Structure formats: C-alpha cells, structure tokens
Amino acid sequence: MLVYGKHYHSIWLDETDKLVVKVIDQRKLPFFFEIKDLRSVNDVYTAIKEMVVRGAPLIGAAGAFGIYLATLEDKPAADMHRHLRQSADLLISSRPTAVNLPLVIDSVLERLMKIAEVNALKEAALDAALETCRSEIERCRKIGVHGLEIIKDISRRKNGGTVNILTHCNAGWLACVDIGTVTAPIYLAHEKGIPLHVWVDETRPVNQGARLTAWELGQQGIKYTLVPDNTGGHLMQHGMVDLVLTGSDRTTRKGDTANKIGTYLKALAARDNDIPFYVALPETSFDFNISDGLAEIKIEKRDSGEVTHVAGLEGGEIKSVRICPEDACAENWGFDVTPARLVTGLITDRGICGASEKDIRKLFPDKFR
Ligand code: MRU
C-alpha cells in the first residue's frame, strides 16, 4: 500500500543484499516511519515477540523469512536439518495465538526437509518465503472481492448513504503483507465510490487501532473516527454502525474465532443490536484441527507493563508514561475468543460462509480429513 505516495509491503527482501530482510518497525508508527533490518533467526524471533511485526498473516510471512535466514547461518551440512527444526521451534514460540506462524513454518520446513544440499536449501527457503508473501497478498485481494459484496449490499439498502464500519485492532496491510484482510473490502468499496466511514477502536493496551489502523486509513484517504474501546456498544445502540468487521488470529473448524482482546465484547454488542458481525480471514488463519475455541486456543499473555504504561509522542520522542499507581497489579491477555454463534459470517479468500463446521467444510473440503 502507499506510504506518503510510495508503495510498500510490510516485509521484503533487501534487493541489494539478499542476506537482509526488511520490515517496517510497527512499534514506532505513526510517529516515525522506520525500516529495520533482520539478519538472523534471533532477529526475527525478537521482532515477532516485541511486535516490531505483528498481525497473523505478517508473522506467518516473517516466520518463513526467519527459516530462510536460518539456512544462511554457518552450520555443517549434516547439522542443517536439525538447526532448521530448532530455529522453527524458536520462531513458533515467539507468539502462541496466531495459527499462521506454526502453519507457515511447518509447511516451509516440510519442503526443506526433502533437500540435503545447503545451497539448494537456501534457494528453496527463499522461494518459500517469497511465495508465502505472494499468496498472502492474493488471499487478501480475494477477501476484498468477496467482502465488497457485503458492503455493496448495505450501501444499496441505505440508498447510497454512508456505510459505517466498526473495526477492532489492526487487520490492515501492516498486519498482512499488503492490502489487509478487513481493509481489503473497505479499499475496494472506496475505489468504487461507495461512501464509507470507519469507526476505529483504539485497541488498548498497545493501541494498534489508534496508531496503525488510523494511520493506514488516513494514508489511503478513507474517512475514519477514532474511538475509545468502550464506545462501540453506544454507537451500535444509536444506529451508528452498519457492520462490524474484524480479523482473526485463529479460527476453529466450527467457526469460533480468536482475535485481539475486546473483539468478543463487540460481537456481543453487535448481536444485541442486530448488527452483522463478520470476520475476514485467509485460509492460513484457520486451525482445521481444533473445534472448541474456548478450550483449545492458547491465549497469549503479555507483559503487564503494556497495561500499566502508555506510549505516545512528546517533544519529538516516543515516551512511555505510567497511568496507574506504581504498585498496581495488572494482567494482559492479548486475545479473546468469539464463539461461532455470535459470528454472522466468515469472509475468506474462497468466499463467504457461515461460522459453522458444515459451511466451513463446504468451502474447504480439502482441509477436512
Ligand atoms: O497482537 P497483534 O497486533 O498481532 O494482534 C493482531 C490482531 O488481533 C489482528 O486482528 C489479527 O492478527 C488479524 S490480522 C489480519
């Protein structure tokens, strides 16, 4: 997508030095647009863990590049497969909730384990990382095409009046490689001239909505309004939301879906107010092996400092300030699970389906064994 008029992906290989993977440092946005170099598996591990890169599809792609960087590390050929497995385990341990990370890494590894020669391994690992990026972009494009129909429908019902969409967290191009999942239909609708407005939840504790979604939408010329996380219910009660659209970090074969903490409360409010609640996700965010989201999805717990402190810009620098008593006890669950019964539908790269095993199976018969 465009950043100050120039096209960027959220991750890419340095064309002039193929030993370096480049990412946008998302911790610094929207205050500073900084590009960071990743040169080793440890760099990638730290970048994912500390949320330099974040968002389910992007951490999957970063994981694939992490394996590529692992192939470049100086190891005897006989130890390479073991080194790759250890690197994969390390990368997978960086964040537990988004399924894209283990799914992409395991599939890259499966390809590499068939190759013994080190140069061929390096080449295959790079191909796999680049292919992961290309296919994630293509999936987002398709999500856009399918999701557009929902927005068009609402627009028709409102006789061309502005379609108000509420979103939580950041499921835009920064969270993917390009385009985004939630933002894909929004960008297409905007291109088609459908009047749109997005309510952006600030998304405490680390404010992905305020910092990233607001910045992204602004860069693409989409009208938006930033609201505190607790505002959604009020907006819905007063007819100010036509559609709730969120991303997903892991969706089960029965349609339970984990996303950024607070998503469940939006789904509850949407149900109470008869507002459609859709989840936009690529097939790489499904975990077809599990059924019960509440019992089976591991919810990441992060440092409580993200709750007790807030970062912002002051005097040209990013500063972190404490917002509670010094000895306050705080907890930081990163995600929650929205049960399938609250989800109106899933907008996937293969089409739109109900959040049920029967409907998901119809779109993804090859994934059910
Ligand atoms: O903790 P984050 O910022 O990685 O959480 C991201 C989200 O919850 C996104 O909504 C999700 O990954 C979908 S991204 C297309």
Residues whose N, C-alpha, C, O or C-beta is under 5 A from the ligand:
A	BS01	MRU	R54 G55 A56 H168 C169 N170 A171 A175 T181 Q208 G247 S248 D249 N259 K260
